[in-house]
Amino acid sequence: QQEWIAGQTAKAQLPVSIDADSSFPYLGEMLSIQWDAAAPRAPVLDDGQLYIGGPQETVGPRAQRWLKAQALAVMTLESQVLARAAGLSLGRVSIGDPRSRWGSCTAEGDLRYSWRLIMAPSHVRRATVAHEVAHLRHMDHSPAFHAFVDELHDGDVSAARHWLRTHGRDLHRYRFDGR
């Protein structure tokens, strides 16, 4: 099986460790970190650059905290807007870092998303939000559910699903913990 193993190994993508001289996807575009020890520690987004100050060894974790805060704020707002427009009751919105799913919905109406969706193109994230909000009405994957997702989403849901199947694993390559 050496030939098969070599083929699989060649396909594997190496982790990308985020530090002071890195870039990572944000809203589907690459965002470069501009580090200056004398700059403020809190990350600031300006013109496609993320400016971060403070100790160099904490740049990755601070960039990750910034991304998570952006993800929670954006997906909470998007969920609220869609739920309100559809007349649905929304519970809590939270984020996590699951490996096997991009979002989930509980019977109580709580939504949970992978924070890594903030790195994907906006139409992909919005399709995922529409999918989870649609579960507030249909707790299944019936034709009625999929029709409701299409109604909630402002784009091509199948293209967004295809993007996640094709590129979603790449979003997990980015490591912000210095490993």
Secondary structure, DSSP 8 states (H G I E B T S, - for coil): -HHHHHHHHHH----EE--TT-EEEETTEEEEEEE-TTS-SS-EEETTEEEE-S-GGGHHHHHHHHHHHHHHHHHHHHHHHHHHHHT-----EEEE--SS-SEEE-TTS-EEEEGGGGGS-HHHHHHHHHHHHHTTT-SS--HHHHHHHHHH-SS-HHHHHHHHHHHHHHHTTEE-S--
